[in-house]
Each structure stands twice: as C-alpha cells, then as structure tokens.
C-alpha cells in the first residue's frame, strides 16, 4: 500500500469516528456500521505501517482473553452455538473500536474540537426537539408525547435520558480536554447543562436519572476543574426539579409514586426494582446455580428461560436486564469476575482519592477520571441494564475507553 492510500484511509477513519455520535443517535445499524468500517480501516493501516504499539497494552490483552472465553463458552456450553455466536463471536470489535479512538486522538490533534462541535449540535437539536414535544405534545417529526415518557426523535424507544446523561459526560470530557484551565466558556457550559439535566428528568427514565445524579456527585467529589461547573449547574437544576415535581403530576407519579409502587414498598414487600425484574433475576439465578462456573452460554437466557429447570412465570425475555446477573447466568462466575473486578478496582481508587483528599490538579488526569466516571456509572451493579452484548449501548463506553487509553499513554500523564 502506498503512503497516499494510507493517508486516504486514515482520513476516512477520522470521518467515521467523528460521525460516531451522530450514528448512535440514528440507530443500531449505523452504529454497528461505523464501528465495523472504522475497525477494518484501522487494522489495514496498522498492518501496513507495522505499528503494533496499540496492541501492547494490558487492557487489550485482558479484553481479548475474556472475548476468547466468550467464544469458547458459545462453542462448548451453549445449547445453540450459532445463536450464541451472535453475541460472542465478534464482541472483540468493541475492544478494537477503543483502539481506533485512541489512534484517532493520537493522529489528529484537532479531532477533539470536531467531536465537541458535533456533540453540541446533537445535544442542541435534542434540547429544542424534546422541549417542543413536552410543551406541544408532538416533536418536529410528529412523534406524540404520552405525558409519561419523553421520546423526542427516538420515538417509542425511550432512550432519550440514557443518551443525554452519557453525552453530557462526553461533553465535559472534551471540554476539559480542549480548554484545560481556560475558564472562558464555563458560564455558557453551566447554562447548557441545565436543560440537559432537566430533559433526563422529563424523559421519565428512572435509571438514567439515577445515573445522572450519581455521575454528577462523583464529578463534584473527585474532580477539581469540573467540580464547580457541575455543582453550579446542578444547584440550578435542583430548583427546576422541585418546580417540575410540584407542577407536573405525571412526572411526579412516574419518578416517585410509580417507583414506590413497583418496588413494593407501599405494600410492605420489596421487589428488586420491579416485579418483572424480580422474575428475570429469579430465572437467571436458577441458571447460575445449575451452571455456576460457565453459565448457560452467551445470549442463551432467552432460550433457557423456557426450560422447565429455570422457568419462572413471566420471566422470559431477551436478557435478564442486569449486566452482572446476565453474566452470572450466561457466562458463569468466570465472566462475572471480569466485570465485577473492574467495578471493585475503580471503587477502591475512588475511595482512596476521596478519603485521602487527593486533588487532581493535572488536566490529563482529570480527563481520565471523568472518563472512568462514565464507565463506572454505566456498569453500576444495582440498576437495570440492557443486554451486556448490545451493540447500540456499548459503542459509547468503548469510545470513552479509547480516550482513557489515549490519555494514559500520553507523556504528559503523570
């Protein structure tokens, strides 16, 4: 391959990764396409220039070992190998996508600015469209608001809150990465964060609302540069929250009353989130108890929940709606340890930082810790999740991992 072709492929990789935030909003197909094409381009270029430094990393080695375990589990454990392969065989693409992002940050110094502009445009569109839907009953595409959950351009997927809290953290990461200690645009950012936080509440997505609150608390406690920005915006949002709860009975019912009903607290019993979730988990734990080491195989919950050994009335679904319980039931204790150890190690680091009151005064370190906050909240154990192997939701966290790898391999990261 000529140098000219390598430059062409490199630029194409840049455009694909820059398009990634847009693709995630537009749906799973485009998200998958962007990940797939960018990974292919990256591998072709790496083989051409013979620069394998991106593979000489602990994260890469551990990730690909666990991916190998998933594949072997599908072959030897799953009752339907081909169906199981849909989750396990190409799961490594997410790890490679992290390397693509790392490489793109390394090679294109203006790339963060481009992503920040794209992100601001996406979030601005979501703000305008969502508030219009909330106030008028319809968004600009004609999708109706049911007065319970705000969908905006996602229609009835109800992932608006999930996208906004994650994109908000990415926005903060890019802001601090680009501007460092320059406070020129801090006030504008504070104002911009308020409607974003409000939309997570209006979306009616209780898990996303909890994630936003937890991420905000961690940013305030663990960072220096972003702490005041997040604290000021959060104080103003808290006032807006009180007004919405008082003057919007439907939001109050969804976020407070309905939550108490579903958890069973009003009836003197406790469900793990909701009665339906409780049934998913009961069936999943039966699978784990019968197959504690290896589980029943990736993507096999949807099949095995119909098995008399694991059957719980009303429990069958595509997955058990919790990463940790899904990994216990489908990949056993081995797969579970992979995720749980990541959570415990990060928790230990946060507690160490908090209780020793270590001030993060290095901008690169602050970018890294803010990035890990998104991943940490994303894998928080005691919340409902989508499928662990879902391509639509996994793209953004692995994008963030790419930023962490770039920062930690930067000579200015001390």
TORKOL-4160 file (C-alpha; in steps of 0.2 Angstrom, whole numbers, padded with zeros to 4 digits, m for minus):
414
<pt num="1" X="0000" Y="0000" Z="0000"/>
<pt num="2" X="0006" Y="0017" Z="m0005"/>
<pt num="3" X="0008" Y="0032" Z="0008"/>
<pt num="4" X="m0005" Y="0041" Z="m0002"/>
<pt num="5" X="m0018" Y="0027" Z="0001"/>
<pt num="6" X="m0013" Y="0026" Z="0019"/>
<pt num="7" X="m0017" Y="0044" Z="0021"/>
<pt num="8" X="m0033" Y="0042" Z="0012"/>
<pt num="9" X="m0038" Y="0028" Z="0024"/>
<pt num="10" X="m0033" Y="0037" Z="0039"/>
<pt num="11" X="m0044" Y="0052" Z="0034"/>
<pt num="12" X="m0058" Y="0040" Z="0031"/>
<pt num="13" X="m0056" Y="0033" Z="0048"/>
<pt num="14" X="m0056" Y="0051" Z="0055"/>
<pt num="15" X="m0073" Y="0055" Z="0047"/>
<pt num="16" X="m0081" Y="0038" Z="0053"/>
<pt num="17" X="m0076" Y="0041" Z="0071"/>
<pt num="18" X="m0081" Y="0059" Z="0070"/>
<pt num="19" X="m0098" Y="0053" Z="0063"/>
<pt num="20" X="m0100" Y="0040" Z="0078"/>
<pt num="21" X="m0110" Y="0052" Z="0090"/>
<pt num="22" X="m0122" Y="0055" Z="0075"/>
<pt num="23" X="m0123" Y="0037" Z="0071"/>
<pt num="24" X="m0128" Y="0032" Z="0089"/>
<pt num="25" X="m0142" Y="0044" Z="0089"/>
<pt num="26" X="m0148" Y="0037" Z="0072"/>
<pt num="27" X="m0149" Y="0019" Z="0077"/>
<pt num="28" X="m0141" Y="0002" Z="0080"/>
<pt num="29" X="m0137" Y="m0001" Z="0061"/>
<pt num="30" X="m0127" Y="0015" Z="0058"/>
<pt num="31" X="m0118" Y="0012" Z="0075"/>
<pt num="32" X="m0113" Y="m0005" Z="0070"/>
<pt num="33" X="m0108" Y="0000" Z="0053"/>
<pt num="34" X="m0097" Y="0014" Z="0059"/>
<pt num="35" X="m0088" Y="0003" Z="0072"/>
<pt num="36" X="m0086" Y="m0011" Z="0059"/>
<pt num="37" X="m0079" Y="0000" Z="0045"/>
<pt num="38" X="m0068" Y="0010" Z="0056"/>
<pt num="39" X="m0060" Y="m0006" Z="0064"/>
<pt num="40" X="m0057" Y="m0013" Z="0047"/>
<pt num="41" X="m0048" Y="0003" Z="0041"/>
<pt num="42" X="m0038" Y="0004" Z="0057"/>
<pt num="43" X="m0032" Y="m0014" Z="0055"/>
<pt num="44" X="m0027" Y="m0012" Z="0037"/>
<pt num="45" X="m0017" Y="0003" Z="0041"/>
<pt num="46" X="m0009" Y="m0005" Z="0056"/>
<pt num="47" X="m0003" Y="m0020" Z="0046"/>
<pt num="48" X="0003" Y="m0008" Z="0033"/>
<pt num="49" X="0013" Y="0003" Z="0044"/>
<pt num="50" X="0018" Y="m0011" Z="0056"/>
<pt num="51" X="0014" Y="0000" Z="0071"/>
<pt num="52" X="0008" Y="m0013" Z="0084"/>
<pt num="53" X="0010" Y="m0002" Z="0099"/>
<pt num="54" X="m0009" Y="m0001" Z="0102"/>
<pt num="55" X="m0010" Y="m0020" Z="0105"/>
<pt num="56" X="0004" Y="m0020" Z="0118"/>
<pt num="57" X="m0007" Y="m0015" Z="0132"/>
<pt num="58" X="m0014" Y="m0024" Z="0147"/>
<pt num="59" X="m0032" Y="m0018" Z="0143"/>
<pt num="60" X="m0031" Y="m0026" Z="0126"/>
<pt num="61" X="m0024" Y="m0042" Z="0132"/>
<pt num="62" X="m0037" Y="m0044" Z="0146"/>
<pt num="63" X="m0051" Y="m0039" Z="0135"/>
<pt num="64" X="m0046" Y="m0051" Z="0121"/>
<pt num="65" X="m0044" Y="m0066" Z="0133"/>
<pt num="66" X="m0061" Y="m0063" Z="0140"/>
<pt num="67" X="m0068" Y="m0062" Z="0122"/>
<pt num="68" X="m0059" Y="m0079" Z="0119"/>
<pt num="69" X="m0068" Y="m0086" Z="0134"/>
<pt num="70" X="m0085" Y="m0080" Z="0127"/>
<pt num="71" X="m0082" Y="m0088" Z="0111"/>
<pt num="72" X="m0076" Y="m0105" Z="0119"/>
<pt num="73" X="m0091" Y="m0104" Z="0130"/>
<pt num="74" X="m0103" Y="m0102" Z="0115"/>
<pt num="75" X="m0094" Y="m0117" Z="0107"/>
<pt num="76" X="m0094" Y="m0129" Z="0121"/>
<pt num="77" X="m0108" Y="m0124" Z="0133"/>
<pt num="78" X="m0122" Y="m0115" Z="0124"/>
<pt num="79" X="m0136" Y="m0126" Z="0118"/>
<pt num="80" X="m0137" Y="m0116" Z="0102"/>
<pt num="81" X="m0120" Y="m0111" Z="0096"/>
<pt num="82" X="m0125" Y="m0101" Z="0081"/>
<pt num="83" X="m0137" Y="m0090" Z="0091"/>
<pt num="84" X="m0124" Y="m0088" Z="0105"/>
<pt num="85" X="m0111" Y="m0083" Z="0092"/>
<pt num="86" X="m0121" Y="m0068" Z="0088"/>
<pt num="87" X="m0116" Y="m0061" Z="0105"/>
<pt num="88" X="m0099" Y="m0068" Z="0107"/>
<pt num="89" X="m0090" Y="m0071" Z="0091"/>
<pt num="90" X="m0087" Y="m0053" Z="0086"/>
<pt num="91" X="m0088" Y="m0045" Z="0103"/>
<pt num="92" X="m0069" Y="m0041" Z="0101"/>
<pt num="93" X="m0075" Y="m0027" Z="0089"/>
<pt num="94" X="m0078" Y="m0016" Z="0104"/>
<pt num="95" X="m0061" Y="m0018" Z="0111"/>
<pt num="96" X="m0054" Y="m0014" Z="0093"/>
<pt num="97" X="m0065" Y="0001" Z="0092"/>
<pt num="98" X="m0057" Y="0008" Z="0108"/>
<pt num="99" X="m0040" Y="0006" Z="0099"/>
<pt num="100" X="m0047" Y="0016" Z="0084"/>
<pt num="101" X="m0052" Y="0030" Z="0095"/>
<pt num="102" X="m0036" Y="0030" Z="0104"/>
<pt num="103" X="m0027" Y="0030" Z="0087"/>
<pt num="104" X="m0038" Y="0044" Z="0080"/>
<pt num="105" X="m0034" Y="0055" Z="0096"/>
<pt num="106" X="m0016" Y="0052" Z="0093"/>
<pt num="107" X="m0015" Y="0056" Z="0075"/>
<pt num="108" X="m0027" Y="0071" Z="0073"/>
<pt num="109" X="m0024" Y="0085" Z="0085"/>
<pt num="110" X="m0040" Y="0094" Z="0080"/>
<pt num="111" X="m0051" Y="0079" Z="0082"/>
<pt num="112" X="m0057" Y="0083" Z="0099"/>
<pt num="113" X="m0063" Y="0100" Z="0093"/>
<pt num="114" X="m0073" Y="0092" Z="0079"/>
<pt num="115" X="m0081" Y="0080" Z="0090"/>
<pt num="116" X="m0086" Y="0093" Z="0103"/>
<pt num="117" X="m0094" Y="0104" Z="0089"/>
<pt num="118" X="m0104" Y="0089" Z="0083"/>
<pt num="119" X="m0109" Y="0084" Z="0101"/>
<pt num="120" X="m0115" Y="0102" Z="0104"/>
<pt num="121" X="m0126" Y="0102" Z="0088"/>
<pt num="122" X="m0133" Y="0085" Z="0093"/>
<pt num="123" X="m0137" Y="0090" Z="0110"/>
<pt num="124" X="m0144" Y="0107" Z="0105"/>
<pt num="125" X="m0156" Y="0098" Z="0092"/>
<pt num="126" X="m0162" Y="0086" Z="0106"/>
<pt num="127" X="m0165" Y="0100" Z="0118"/>
<pt num="128" X="m0176" Y="0110" Z="0106"/>
<pt num="129" X="m0185" Y="0095" Z="0099"/>
<pt num="130" X="m0188" Y="0087" Z="0116"/>
<pt num="131" X="m0194" Y="0103" Z="0125"/>
<pt num="132" X="m0206" Y="0107" Z="0110"/>
<pt num="133" X="m0213" Y="0089" Z="0111"/>
<pt num="134" X="m0215" Y="0092" Z="0130"/>
<pt num="135" X="m0224" Y="0108" Z="0128"/>
<pt num="136" X="m0234" Y="0105" Z="0112"/>
<pt num="137" X="m0237" Y="0086" Z="0113"/>
<pt num="138" X="m0228" Y="0082" Z="0097"/>
<pt num="139" X="m0210" Y="0084" Z="0092"/>
<pt num="140" X="m0204" Y="0090" Z="0075"/>
<pt num="141" X="m0206" Y="0073" Z="0067"/>
<pt num="142" X="m0224" Y="0071" Z="0073"/>
<pt num="143" X="m0220" Y="0059" Z="0087"/>
<pt num="144" X="m0233" Y="0060" Z="0101"/>
<pt num="145" X="m0229" Y="0063" Z="0119"/>
<pt num="146" X="m0239" Y="0051" Z="0130"/>
<pt num="147" X="m0237" Y="0063" Z="0146"/>
<pt num="148" X="m0227" Y="0049" Z="0154"/>
<pt num="149" X="m0210" Y="0046" Z="0145"/>
<pt num="150" X="m0202" Y="0059" Z="0133"/>
<pt num="151" X="m0195" Y="0051" Z="0117"/>
<pt num="152" X="m0191" Y="0065" Z="0106"/>
<pt num="153" X="m0183" Y="0059" Z="0090"/>
<pt num="154" X="m0181" Y="0041" Z="0097"/>
<pt num="155" X="m0200" Y="0039" Z="0096"/>
<pt num="156" X="m0205" Y="0025" Z="0107"/>
<pt num="157" X="m0188" Y="0018" Z="0111"/>
<pt num="158" X="m0187" Y="0029" Z="0126"/>
<pt num="159" X="m0168" Y="0031" Z="0127"/>
<pt num="160" X="m0168" Y="0050" Z="0127"/>
<pt num="161" X="m0162" Y="0051" Z="0145"/>
<pt num="162" X="m0149" Y="0037" Z="0143"/>
<pt num="163" X="m0141" Y="0046" Z="0128"/>
<pt num="164" X="m0141" Y="0063" Z="0136"/>
<pt num="165" X="m0133" Y="0058" Z="0153"/>
<pt num="166" X="m0119" Y="0049" Z="0143"/>
<pt num="167" X="m0117" Y="0063" Z="0130"/>
<pt num="168" X="m0116" Y="0076" Z="0144"/>
<pt num="169" X="m0101" Y="0067" Z="0152"/>
<pt num="170" X="m0093" Y="0066" Z="0135"/>
<pt num="171" X="m0096" Y="0084" Z="0133"/>
<pt num="172" X="m0087" Y="0088" Z="0149"/>
<pt num="173" X="m0073" Y="0076" Z="0145"/>
<pt num="174" X="m0070" Y="0085" Z="0128"/>
<pt num="175" X="m0072" Y="0102" Z="0136"/>
<pt num="176" X="m0059" Y="0100" Z="0149"/>
<pt num="177" X="m0048" Y="0091" Z="0137"/>
<pt num="178" X="m0048" Y="0106" Z="0125"/>
<pt num="179" X="m0049" Y="0121" Z="0136"/>
<pt num="180" X="m0040" Y="0114" Z="0151"/>
<pt num="181" X="m0039" Y="0128" Z="0164"/>
<pt num="182" X="m0046" Y="0141" Z="0152"/>
<pt num="183" X="m0062" Y="0147" Z="0160"/>
<pt num="184" X="m0068" Y="0157" Z="0146"/>
<pt num="185" X="m0083" Y="0147" Z="0141"/>
<pt num="186" X="m0088" Y="0140" Z="0159"/>
<pt num="187" X="m0103" Y="0151" Z="0161"/>
<pt num="188" X="m0110" Y="0145" Z="0144"/>
<pt num="189" X="m0107" Y="0127" Z="0148"/>
<pt num="190" X="m0116" Y="0129" Z="0165"/>
<pt num="191" X="m0131" Y="0136" Z="0156"/>
<pt num="192" X="m0131" Y="0122" Z="0143"/>
<pt num="193" X="m0130" Y="0108" Z="0156"/>
<pt num="194" X="m0146" Y="0114" Z="0165"/>
<pt num="195" X="m0159" Y="0109" Z="0151"/>
<pt num="196" X="m0149" Y="0093" Z="0148"/>
<pt num="197" X="m0151" Y="0088" Z="0166"/>
<pt num="198" X="m0170" Y="0093" Z="0165"/>
<pt num="199" X="m0173" Y="0083" Z="0150"/>
<pt num="200" X="m0166" Y="0067" Z="0159"/>
<pt num="201" X="m0180" Y="0070" Z="0172"/>
<pt num="202" X="m0193" Y="0074" Z="0159"/>
<pt num="203" X="m0188" Y="0058" Z="0149"/>
<pt num="204" X="m0196" Y="0048" Z="0163"/>
<pt num="205" X="m0181" Y="0036" Z="0163"/>
<pt num="206" X="m0178" Y="0032" Z="0181"/>
<pt num="207" X="m0162" Y="0023" Z="0178"/>
<pt num="208" X="m0155" Y="0037" Z="0168"/>
<pt num="209" X="m0160" Y="0049" Z="0181"/>
<pt num="210" X="m0151" Y="0040" Z="0194"/>
<pt num="211" X="m0136" Y="0038" Z="0183"/>
<pt num="212" X="m0135" Y="0057" Z="0180"/>
<pt num="213" X="m0136" Y="0060" Z="0199"/>
<pt num="214" X="m0123" Y="0048" Z="0203"/>
<pt num="215" X="m0111" Y="0054" Z="0189"/>
<pt num="216" X="m0114" Y="0072" Z="0195"/>
<pt num="217" X="m0110" Y="0068" Z="0213"/>
<pt num="218" X="m0094" Y="0059" Z="0208"/>
<pt num="219" X="m0088" Y="0073" Z="0197"/>
<pt num="220" X="m0091" Y="0085" Z="0211"/>
<pt num="221" X="m0082" Y="0075" Z="0223"/>
<pt num="222" X="m0067" Y="0068" Z="0213"/>
<pt num="223" X="m0063" Y="0082" Z="0201"/>
<pt num="224" X="m0056" Y="0100" Z="0203"/>
<pt num="225" X="m0058" Y="0109" Z="0187"/>
<pt num="226" X="m0076" Y="0102" Z="0183"/>
<pt num="227" X="m0082" Y="0101" Z="0200"/>
<pt num="228" X="m0088" Y="0120" Z="0201"/>
<pt num="229" X="m0096" Y="0119" Z="0184"/>
<pt num="230" X="m0106" Y="0104" Z="0188"/>
<pt num="231" X="m0110" Y="0110" Z="0205"/>
<pt num="232" X="m0117" Y="0127" Z="0199"/>
<pt num="233" X="m0127" Y="0119" Z="0185"/>
<pt num="234" X="m0134" Y="0105" Z="0197"/>
<pt num="235" X="m0140" Y="0118" Z="0210"/>
<pt num="236" X="m0150" Y="0127" Z="0197"/>
<pt num="237" X="m0157" Y="0111" Z="0190"/>
<pt num="238" X="m0162" Y="0106" Z="0208"/>
<pt num="239" X="m0173" Y="0121" Z="0209"/>
<pt num="240" X="m0180" Y="0116" Z="0192"/>
<pt num="241" X="m0183" Y="0099" Z="0198"/>
<pt num="242" X="m0194" Y="0105" Z="0213"/>
<pt num="243" X="m0205" Y="0115" Z="0201"/>
<pt num="244" X="m0207" Y="0101" Z="0189"/>
<pt num="245" X="m0212" Y="0089" Z="0203"/>
<pt num="246" X="m0224" Y="0101" Z="0210"/>
<pt num="247" X="m0232" Y="0107" Z="0194"/>
<pt num="248" X="m0231" Y="0091" Z="0183"/>
<pt num="249" X="m0242" Y="0077" Z="0192"/>
<pt num="250" X="m0237" Y="0064" Z="0178"/>
<pt num="251" X="m0218" Y="0066" Z="0181"/>
<pt num="252" X="m0221" Y="0066" Z="0199"/>
<pt num="253" X="m0231" Y="0050" Z="0198"/>
<pt num="254" X="m0218" Y="0042" Z="0186"/>
<pt num="255" X="m0202" Y="0046" Z="0196"/>
<pt num="256" X="m0209" Y="0044" Z="0214"/>
<pt num="257" X="m0226" Y="0036" Z="0216"/>
<pt num="258" X="m0224" Y="0023" Z="0202"/>
<pt num="259" X="m0207" Y="0019" Z="0208"/>
<pt num="260" X="m0213" Y="0016" Z="0226"/>
<pt num="261" X="m0227" Y="0005" Z="0219"/>
<pt num="262" X="m0216" Y="m0006" Z="0208"/>
<pt num="263" X="m0203" Y="m0009" Z="0221"/>
<pt num="264" X="m0217" Y="m0015" Z="0233"/>
<pt num="265" X="m0213" Y="m0003" Z="0247"/>
<pt num="266" X="m0231" Y="0003" Z="0249"/>
<pt num="267" X="m0237" Y="m0014" Z="0251"/>
<pt num="268" X="m0224" Y="m0019" Z="0264"/>
<pt num="269" X="m0214" Y="m0030" Z="0252"/>
<pt num="270" X="m0198" Y="m0027" Z="0242"/>
<pt num="271" X="m0195" Y="m0031" Z="0224"/>
<pt num="272" X="m0178" Y="m0030" Z="0216"/>
<pt num="273" X="m0183" Y="m0014" Z="0205"/>
<pt num="274" X="m0200" Y="m0021" Z="0199"/>
<pt num="275" X="m0209" Y="m0037" Z="0200"/>
<pt num="276" X="m0205" Y="m0041" Z="0182"/>
<pt num="277" X="m0186" Y="m0038" Z="0185"/>
<pt num="278" X="m0188" Y="m0049" Z="0200"/>
<pt num="279" X="m0194" Y="m0063" Z="0189"/>
<pt num="280" X="m0180" Y="m0061" Z="0177"/>
<pt num="281" X="m0167" Y="m0062" Z="0191"/>
<pt num="282" X="m0175" Y="m0077" Z="0199"/>
<pt num="283" X="m0174" Y="m0087" Z="0182"/>
<pt num="284" X="m0156" Y="m0081" Z="0179"/>
<pt num="285" X="m0151" Y="m0086" Z="0197"/>
<pt num="286" X="m0158" Y="m0104" Z="0194"/>
<pt num="287" X="m0147" Y="m0105" Z="0178"/>
<pt num="288" X="m0132" Y="m0099" Z="0188"/>
<pt num="289" X="m0135" Y="m0111" Z="0202"/>
<pt num="290" X="m0136" Y="m0125" Z="0190"/>
<pt num="291" X="m0121" Y="m0119" Z="0180"/>
<pt num="292" X="m0110" Y="m0109" Z="0192"/>
<pt num="293" X="m0093" Y="m0110" Z="0183"/>
<pt num="294" X="m0098" Y="m0107" Z="0164"/>
<pt num="295" X="m0116" Y="m0102" Z="0164"/>
<pt num="296" X="m0128" Y="m0107" Z="0150"/>
<pt num="297" X="m0119" Y="m0098" Z="0136"/>
<pt num="298" X="m0119" Y="m0080" Z="0129"/>
<pt num="299" X="m0137" Y="m0075" Z="0123"/>
<pt num="300" X="m0144" Y="m0091" Z="0130"/>
<pt num="301" X="m0155" Y="m0083" Z="0143"/>
<pt num="302" X="m0169" Y="m0080" Z="0130"/>
<pt num="303" X="m0168" Y="m0099" Z="0126"/>
<pt num="304" X="m0165" Y="m0107" Z="0143"/>
<pt num="305" X="m0179" Y="m0096" Z="0152"/>
<pt num="306" X="m0191" Y="m0108" Z="0143"/>
<pt num="307" X="m0183" Y="m0123" Z="0151"/>
<pt num="308" X="m0193" Y="m0131" Z="0165"/>
<pt num="309" X="m0177" Y="m0131" Z="0176"/>
<pt num="310" X="m0176" Y="m0112" Z="0175"/>
<pt num="311" X="m0194" Y="m0107" Z="0171"/>
<pt num="312" X="m0202" Y="m0093" Z="0181"/>
<pt num="313" X="m0219" Y="m0087" Z="0175"/>
<pt num="314" X="m0217" Y="m0071" Z="0166"/>
<pt num="315" X="m0198" Y="m0071" Z="0167"/>
<pt num="316" X="m0194" Y="m0074" Z="0149"/>
<pt num="317" X="m0185" Y="m0060" Z="0139"/>
<pt num="318" X="m0171" Y="m0057" Z="0128"/>
<pt num="319" X="m0159" Y="m0054" Z="0143"/>
<pt num="320" X="m0161" Y="m0053" Z="0162"/>
<pt num="321" X="m0159" Y="m0034" Z="0162"/>
<pt num="322" X="m0144" Y="m0033" Z="0173"/>
<pt num="323" X="m0126" Y="m0035" Z="0167"/>
<pt num="324" X="m0120" Y="m0044" Z="0182"/>
<pt num="325" X="m0134" Y="m0056" Z="0183"/>
<pt num="326" X="m0134" Y="m0059" Z="0164"/>
<pt num="327" X="m0115" Y="m0063" Z="0165"/>
<pt num="328" X="m0118" Y="m0075" Z="0180"/>
<pt num="329" X="m0132" Y="m0084" Z="0171"/>
<pt num="330" X="m0124" Y="m0084" Z="0153"/>
<pt num="331" X="m0105" Y="m0085" Z="0157"/>
<pt num="332" X="m0104" Y="m0091" Z="0175"/>
<pt num="333" X="m0093" Y="m0084" Z="0188"/>
<pt num="334" X="m0078" Y="m0083" Z="0176"/>
<pt num="335" X="m0087" Y="m0070" Z="0165"/>
<pt num="336" X="m0094" Y="m0061" Z="0180"/>
<pt num="337" X="m0077" Y="m0059" Z="0188"/>
<pt num="338" X="m0071" Y="m0049" Z="0173"/>
<pt num="339" X="m0084" Y="m0035" Z="0175"/>
<pt num="340" X="m0086" Y="m0036" Z="0194"/>
<pt num="341" X="m0067" Y="m0034" Z="0197"/>
<pt num="342" X="m0067" Y="m0019" Z="0186"/>
<pt num="343" X="m0080" Y="m0011" Z="0196"/>
<pt num="344" X="m0072" Y="m0015" Z="0213"/>
<pt num="345" X="m0054" Y="m0009" Z="0207"/>
<pt num="346" X="m0062" Y="0008" Z="0201"/>
<pt num="347" X="m0072" Y="0009" Z="0218"/>
<pt num="348" X="m0056" Y="0007" Z="0228"/>
<pt num="349" X="m0047" Y="0020" Z="0218"/>
<pt num="350" X="m0062" Y="0032" Z="0220"/>
<pt num="351" X="m0062" Y="0029" Z="0239"/>
<pt num="352" X="m0044" Y="0031" Z="0240"/>
<pt num="353" X="m0045" Y="0048" Z="0231"/>
<pt num="354" X="m0059" Y="0054" Z="0241"/>
<pt num="355" X="m0053" Y="0049" Z="0259"/>
<pt num="356" X="m0035" Y="0054" Z="0256"/>
<pt num="357" X="m0042" Y="0070" Z="0248"/>
<pt num="358" X="m0030" Y="0069" Z="0233"/>
<pt num="359" X="m0033" Y="0084" Z="0222"/>
<pt num="360" X="m0032" Y="0080" Z="0204"/>
<pt num="361" X="m0023" Y="0095" Z="0198"/>
<pt num="362" X="m0017" Y="0088" Z="0182"/>
<pt num="363" X="m0029" Y="0091" Z="0167"/>
<pt num="364" X="m0025" Y="0075" Z="0159"/>
<pt num="365" X="m0028" Y="0065" Z="0175"/>
<pt num="366" X="m0045" Y="0075" Z="0177"/>
<pt num="367" X="m0050" Y="0070" Z="0159"/>
<pt num="368" X="m0045" Y="0052" Z="0163"/>
<pt num="369" X="m0055" Y="0051" Z="0180"/>
<pt num="370" X="m0070" Y="0060" Z="0172"/>
<pt num="371" X="m0070" Y="0047" Z="0158"/>
<pt num="372" X="m0069" Y="0032" Z="0170"/>
<pt num="373" X="m0084" Y="0040" Z="0179"/>
<pt num="374" X="m0095" Y="0037" Z="0164"/>
<pt num="375" X="m0089" Y="0019" Z="0163"/>
<pt num="376" X="m0091" Y="0017" Z="0182"/>
<pt num="377" X="m0109" Y="0023" Z="0182"/>
<pt num="378" X="m0113" Y="0013" Z="0166"/>
<pt num="379" X="m0108" Y="m0003" Z="0175"/>
<pt num="380" X="m0115" Y="0001" Z="0192"/>
<pt num="381" X="m0122" Y="m0015" Z="0198"/>
<pt num="382" X="m0139" Y="m0010" Z="0207"/>
<pt num="383" X="m0148" Y="m0004" Z="0192"/>
<pt num="384" X="m0157" Y="m0012" Z="0177"/>
<pt num="385" X="m0147" Y="m0013" Z="0161"/>
<pt num="386" X="m0149" Y="m0018" Z="0143"/>
<pt num="387" X="m0140" Y="m0033" Z="0136"/>
<pt num="388" X="m0122" Y="m0033" Z="0140"/>
<pt num="389" X="m0118" Y="m0038" Z="0122"/>
<pt num="390" X="m0129" Y="m0024" Z="0114"/>
<pt num="391" X="m0120" Y="m0015" Z="0100"/>
<pt num="392" X="m0130" Y="0001" Z="0102"/>
<pt num="393" X="m0127" Y="0004" Z="0120"/>
<pt num="394" X="m0109" Y="m0002" Z="0120"/>
<pt num="395" X="m0102" Y="0009" Z="0107"/>
<pt num="396" X="m0101" Y="0025" Z="0118"/>
<pt num="397" X="m0092" Y="0017" Z="0134"/>
<pt num="398" X="m0079" Y="0009" Z="0122"/>
<pt num="399" X="m0077" Y="0026" Z="0114"/>
<pt num="400" X="m0073" Y="0033" Z="0131"/>
<pt num="401" X="m0061" Y="0019" Z="0135"/>
<pt num="402" X="m0052" Y="0024" Z="0119"/>
<pt num="403" X="m0050" Y="0042" Z="0126"/>
<pt num="404" X="m0044" Y="0035" Z="0143"/>
<pt num="405" X="m0031" Y="0024" Z="0134"/>
<pt num="406" X="m0025" Y="0039" Z="0124"/>
<pt num="407" X="m0023" Y="0050" Z="0140"/>
<pt num="408" X="m0014" Y="0036" Z="0150"/>
<pt num="409" X="m0002" Y="0034" Z="0136"/>
<pt num="410" X="0001" Y="0052" Z="0134"/>
<pt num="411" X="0019" Y="0058" Z="0140"/>
<pt num="412" X="0010" Y="0072" Z="0150"/>
<pt num="413" X="0000" Y="0060" Z="0160"/>
<pt num="414" X="0010" Y="0059" Z="0177"/>
